[in-house]
Amino acid sequence: MKHILDLKGRTALVTGGGQGVGRQVALYLAQYGASAVVINDFHADRAEAVASEVAALGAKALPLAFDVSDFEAVGGAFARVREALGGVDILVNNAGNAGPTSRLDDLVPFWESGPDEWRRWLATNLDGVLNCTRHAMPGMIKGGYGRIVTVISDAGRVGEPHLAVYSGAKAGAAGFMRAIAKAGGRFGITANCVALGGTRTPAVTDLIPDEAAEKKVLSQYLIRRLGEPEDPAGLILFLCSDAASWITGQTYPVNGGYSFAV
């Protein structure tokens, strides 16, 4: 009997897959039978390290270092995937924050910022999603199958006062996924989002220097712990599988009760 989450025969590409949630997604996809997993990261060494872990699980692994905000670079990467593996069936748009040099400790109020600051948030979180989806969809349409999952943030659902442009970019990515769901459904393509609360990734843990700071953060969460990469990765795996073949255009929070969805 086929396992409900079996991904046998599928090729997946995970952006920002060199650490955190992206790494765990890549490992889960391999564990559940994906034939090949492409691991993108801006930093080649991180992509290569996760590719070694994926290969140890029995899947083909292809590490690719490129910037998702660079349309031409994304196109070149997808061409390499087509040549090596035949195309992408599953796209996980996970790359986020402010790109390869994310810093969350130098934030200023929106009214004190300008286009240079805005651009670093929009480039990865919105442009990167558009770029990767644009290059993935033609092959998915031709094959009559596709799974696109975009990782956003609860900031895109409820807004965060010190992350105004980031909140807008994530909300934009969610709106874009709803549009892609409507455009792609007749081709067998689903498009969904997973919205994260505070999850123990490098960008988040850098902001929590000690136990007192973590306790203050967790006071906003009904489940009094930070999320672990496995928490959203499990839902992302589900949305990438045929078990979710009749789910599209949705945004699912994985947030320990930080906010609710109706």
N, C-alpha and C positions, 0 to 999 in steps of 0.2 A: 504494500500500500504506500502510495506517495505521501510524504510528509507535507502537511499543510503549508509549511514555509519553504519547501524545496525550491531552490533557485537553479537547479541543474540546467546547463545550457545557456545561462545568461551571462552577459558581460556587463560589469558595473564600473562606473567611474565616480570616485569620491573626491570632491575638491576639499582642500584643507585637510587632507587625510593623514598628515604626518604627525598628528598629536591629538589629544583630547577626544572629543566626540567623534571626529572624523576617523581617527585611528580605530576606535571601537566599532564603528559601523563597518569599516573595511574588514575587520576580523570576523564580525558576525556574518557578513555576506559570504566570506570564504567558508566559515563553519557550516553554513546552511547550503552549501553546494554550488555556489556561483562558479562557473567555469573559469572566469578570469576577473580580476579586480585591478583596476587602474587607480593608483594612488597619486593624486596631485598634491604638491605643496610648493610654496615659493622657494623653500630651502630643499635642495636636492638630497642632502644627507638624511633629513627626516623622512622624505618619501621613500628612500632606499631602505631605511631601517624597518619601516612598516611593511614594505614589499617583501622583505625577508621573512617577517612573521606570517604574512599571507601565504607565501610559498610553502612554509612549513606545515600549513594546514591543508595543503594539497591542491590549491588553486593556482592557476597561472597568475603571475604578478608583474605589473608593469609600472615602475615609478616614473613619473613625469613632472619635472620642475617647470612651472610656468605661472605667470601672473594672470589670474582670471579676469582682471580688469582690462587686459590687453586683447582686443578682439582678434587681431592677426595671430597672436601667440596661441590663443585658444583654438583658432582654426587649424593651425599647424599641428597642435597636439591631437586634435580629433582625427586629422589625416593620418597621423602615426598610429593611432588606435585602429583605424579602419584597415591599414596595411598589415598590422601585426595580429589583430584579433577579429577583424571583420565588422566592427562597429560597436556601438553602445546601446544596450537594452535598458539599463538602469542608470539614471543620473541622480546623484545626491549632491545638491548645491549646499555644501557645508561651510565653505570658506567665509569668514566674516570678520567682525570687529573693524579695525582700521587698517587692515592689510598686514603685510609682513612685518611692519615695525609698530604694531599696536601698542599704544600707551593710553591708559585710562586714568592716569594720575595727573594729567595736565589739562583737565577740562576747564572751560570757561563758560559763563552764561552765553546763550545763543546771541543775545544782543551785543555781546562783545566780540563775536567771532565774524569770520568773513569767508568768502568763497574758497580760499586755500584750505581752511580747516574743513569746510563742508565736503570738499572734493574727496578727502581721504576716507570719509565715511560712506559716501555714495558709490565710490569706485568699486569696492569689493562687495558690499552688501546688496547693491542694486545692479550696477553695470555687470558685475561678474555673473550674476544669475541670468541676466538677459543674454550675455555672450555665450555661456555654456549651453543654455537651453536652445538658443538659435542654432548652434552647431550640432546639437544632438537630435533635434526633431526630424530633419529630413530622413535620416536613417531609420528612425522609429516609425515614421509614416510609411516608408517603403516596406518595412517588415511587419507592419500591422500590430505593433506591440511597443509599449514604452511605459516606464515608471519614472516619474520625476518627483523627487522629494526635496523641498527647500527648507533648510534650517533657518528659522527666524528667531526672534526674541520676544518675550513678553513686553519688552519696550515697544514693539510694533503693535501690540494689542491695547496696552493701557497708557503708553507714553511715560517717559522718564524725563524729569525737568532738566537734568544735566546732560542728557543725551538726546537732544531734540532732533538733530539731523539723522543720527543713528536710528531713532524711533521712526522717523519718516521713511528712511531707506528700507527698514524691515517691513513696515506697513505697505510700502510700495511693492516689495517682493511678494507679499501675500496677495495683494490685488492682482499682480501679474500672474501668479499661479492660478487664481480663479479664472482669469481670462484664458490661459492656456488650457485649463480643464475643459472649458466650453469649446475651444477650437480643436482640441486634440481628441476628445472623446470618441468621435466617429472613426478614428484611426486606431482605436485600442490603446490610447495613451491616457494614463491618469496623472494628475498633478495635485500634490498636496503639500502642506506645510506642517512642520513641528516647531512649536514656539517654546523656547527654553526659559526657565527661571535661572536662578543662580546655580551654576553647575561647576564642579571642581575641575576647571581647566586652567592652564597657565595664566591666561588673562585675568581670570577671576581671583585665583589664589594670590596673585601679586597684590591685590587690593585688600587682602585680609591678613595683616601681619601677625596677629596674635589671637588668642582665645577670646579675649574681650571683644575684639572687633567682629569676630565670627558670631558671637552670641548676639550682638546688636543687629547684625544682618539677619540672623535666623529668627529674630522676634517677629519678622514680617511673614514667616512661613508657618503654615499649619503643621506640616511635618518638619520637625525641628532638626533638619540636617541639610547640608548642601546636596544638590543632585550629584550623582556620579555619572561618568560618561555612559555607563551601561543603561542608565535610566532612559534617556531619549533614544539610544541606539536600538533598544528592543522594539520601540514603536516604529522607528525608521525601517528596520528590517521587515516588520509586518507590512508596512505600506509599500515596500518594494516587492512583496510576494503576491502570488495569485490569490492568497487569502483575502486581499484587499482589492480585488479586481472590480468591485462595484462601489468603490469609495473614491471620489474625486472632488476637487475644488474646496477641500476642507482645511482648517487650521486647528491642530490639536495641541493644547498646552501640556507640557511636562514640567511642572513647576512647584511641586510640593505644596500646592494650595496657596501660592502667592496671589493668584487671581483666578477667577472662575470663568468658564465658557458656558454660554447658554445654548 
